[in-house]
Amino acid sequence: MGRALSSDLRERVLKASQEGVSDRLAAARFGVSALSAPTARKYSEFPVNRLL
């Protein structure tokens, strides 16, 4: 199992994705798995810490 993304790396992947870069390209650009970008976006839209 892979490691969790740091918050800084997660923000950079999200920013690239929001700027129109595909999820796969954003993931490749920052050296993370192809599933990391959509997962980061999913959690950014519904952050767990807002539930507490």
N, CA, C and O of each residue as an XYZ file, in Angstrom:
208
protein
N       0.842     -1.178      0.000
C       0.000      0.000      0.000
C       0.888      1.241      0.000
O       1.916      1.271      0.676
N       0.495      2.252     -0.749
C       1.279      3.476     -0.858
C       1.137      4.367      0.358
O       0.313      4.134      1.242
N       1.964      5.389      0.370
C       1.941      6.340      1.471
C       0.924      7.443      1.191
O       0.595      7.719      0.038
N       0.437      8.064      2.245
C      -0.494      9.183      2.111
C       0.253     10.394      1.558
O       1.436     10.586      1.838
N      -0.445     11.200      0.777
C       0.165     12.416      0.243
C       0.273     13.462      1.339
O      -0.614     13.575      2.185
N       1.357     14.228      1.327
C       1.457     15.344      2.253
C       0.433     16.397      1.840
O      -0.017     16.417      0.695
N       0.071     17.261      2.765
C      -0.937     18.282      2.436
C      -0.424     19.210      1.341
O      -1.200     19.657      0.497
N       0.879     19.506      1.346
C       1.459     20.369      0.319
C       1.365     19.721     -1.060
O       0.972     20.366     -2.033
N       1.721     18.470     -1.134
C       1.668     17.750     -2.405
C       0.227     17.600     -2.876
O      -0.059     17.739     -4.065
N      -0.675     17.317     -1.946
C      -2.092     17.198     -2.288
C      -2.606     18.519     -2.874
O      -3.343     18.512     -3.860
N      -2.221     19.644     -2.274
C      -2.656     20.953     -2.770
C      -2.094     21.240     -4.160
O      -2.791     21.813     -4.997
N      -0.850     20.853     -4.419
C      -0.267     21.072     -5.746
C      -0.959     20.235     -6.812
O      -1.188     20.707     -7.926
N      -1.294     18.989     -6.470
C      -2.016     18.126     -7.410
C      -3.399     18.711     -7.683
O      -3.836     18.758     -8.833
N      -4.096     19.160     -6.625
C      -5.418     19.757     -6.792
C      -5.367     21.017     -7.644
O      -6.214     21.217     -8.514
N      -4.376     21.865     -7.395
C      -4.248     23.116     -8.154
C      -4.034     22.816     -9.637
O      -4.659     23.438    -10.495
N      -3.161     21.873     -9.933
C      -2.922     21.503    -11.332
C      -4.195     20.969    -11.969
O      -4.504     21.287    -13.118
N      -4.926     20.163    -11.228
C      -6.170     19.597    -11.741
C      -7.209     20.694    -11.984
O      -7.933     20.651    -12.979
N      -7.284     21.657    -11.098
C      -8.223     22.766    -11.246
C      -7.844     23.672    -12.414
O      -8.704     24.348    -12.978
N      -6.582     23.690    -12.775
C      -6.115     24.508    -13.899
C      -6.330     23.813    -15.238
O      -5.936     24.332    -16.282
N      -6.953     22.641    -15.208
C      -7.293     21.961    -16.447
C      -6.378     20.811    -16.833
O      -6.588     20.176    -17.866
N      -5.380     20.537    -16.030
C      -4.491     19.405    -16.298
C      -5.251     18.127    -15.960
O      -5.943     18.076    -14.944
N      -5.135     17.107    -16.784
C      -5.828     15.851    -16.508
C      -5.296     15.244    -15.211
O      -4.173     15.522    -14.791
N      -6.125     14.414    -14.588
C      -5.721     13.762    -13.341
C      -4.458     12.935    -13.527
O      -3.553     12.961    -12.693
N      -4.410     12.203    -14.630
C      -3.235     11.346    -14.878
C      -1.960     12.175    -15.079
O      -0.894     11.814    -14.582
N      -2.081     13.275    -15.804
C      -0.915     14.119    -16.032
C      -0.484     14.807    -14.743
O       0.712     14.915    -14.471
N      -1.438     15.271    -13.949
C      -1.110     15.899    -12.666
C      -0.401     14.898    -11.756
O       0.580     15.236    -11.094
N      -0.901     13.671    -11.730
C      -0.272     12.639    -10.905
C       1.141     12.345    -11.387
O       2.065     12.236    -10.581
N       1.308     12.217    -12.695
C       2.642     11.938    -13.241
C       3.598     13.094    -12.983
O       4.773     12.878    -12.684
N       3.099     14.312    -13.096
C       3.929     15.499    -12.892
C       4.531     15.522    -11.494
O       5.675     15.941    -11.314
N       3.762     15.071    -10.500
C       4.229     15.131     -9.121
C       4.681     13.780     -8.579
O       4.993     13.653     -7.395
N       4.714     12.771     -9.452
C       5.262     11.479     -9.066
C       4.397     10.699     -8.092
O       4.914     10.014     -7.209
N       3.086     10.799     -8.249
C       2.174     10.043     -7.400
C       1.349      9.107     -8.280
O       1.406      9.193     -9.507
N       0.590      8.222     -7.658
C      -0.186      7.263     -8.440
C      -1.315      7.961     -9.195
O      -1.755      9.048     -8.819
N      -1.772      7.320    -10.260
C      -2.830      7.895    -11.097
C      -4.137      8.067    -10.327
O      -4.955      8.911    -10.693
N      -4.347      7.293     -9.281
C      -5.570      7.420     -8.489
C      -5.480      8.493     -7.417
O      -6.489      8.814     -6.789
N      -4.297      9.057     -7.192
C      -4.130     10.059     -6.151
C      -4.875     11.352     -6.446
O      -5.462     11.940     -5.537
N      -4.864     11.809     -7.695
C      -5.509     13.085     -8.029
C      -7.020     13.029     -7.828
O      -7.565     13.915     -7.171
N      -7.722     12.031     -8.362
C      -9.169     12.000     -8.117
C      -9.514     11.795     -6.641
O     -10.515     12.322     -6.155
N      -8.686     11.032     -5.936
C      -8.924     10.805     -4.511
C      -8.729     12.097     -3.734
O      -9.520     12.408     -2.844
N      -7.689     12.852     -4.058
C      -7.443     14.139     -3.395
C      -8.609     15.086     -3.644
O      -9.044     15.795     -2.737
N      -9.108     15.097     -4.856
C     -10.230     15.976     -5.182
C     -11.476     15.556     -4.404
O     -12.214     16.403     -3.901
N     -11.705     14.262     -4.310
C     -12.880     13.757     -3.583
C     -12.834     14.226     -2.131
O     -13.843     14.679     -1.591
N     -11.672     14.119     -1.504
C     -11.566     14.512     -0.105
C     -11.532     16.023      0.066
O     -11.889     16.516      1.136
N     -11.123     16.767     -0.936
C     -11.134     18.230     -0.830
C     -12.557     18.756     -0.901
O     -12.868     19.791     -0.312
N     -13.422     18.052     -1.616
C     -14.822     18.478     -1.748
C     -15.619     18.158     -0.484
O     -16.632     18.804     -0.216
N     -15.180     17.177      0.290
C     -15.898     16.772      1.487
C     -14.877     16.412      2.566
O     -14.709     15.238      2.896
N     -14.188     17.433      3.121
C     -13.147     17.143      4.090
C     -13.707     16.517      5.381
O     -14.748     16.934      5.889
N     -13.017     15.545      5.876
C     -13.439     14.827      7.079
C     -13.438     15.751      8.291
O     -14.316     15.641      9.147
N     -12.470     16.657      8.379
C     -12.364     17.497      9.576
C     -13.545     18.460      9.714
O     -13.740     19.015     10.795
N     -14.325     18.676      8.680
C     -15.502     19.522      8.805
C     -16.650     18.798      9.506
O     -17.617     19.428      9.934
N     -16.542     17.493      9.620
C     -17.589     16.722     10.270
C     -17.498     16.804     11.791
O     -18.479     16.552     12.491
N     -16.336     17.153     12.293
C     -16.130     17.154     13.750
C     -16.609     18.428     14.386
O     -16.507     18.586     15.603
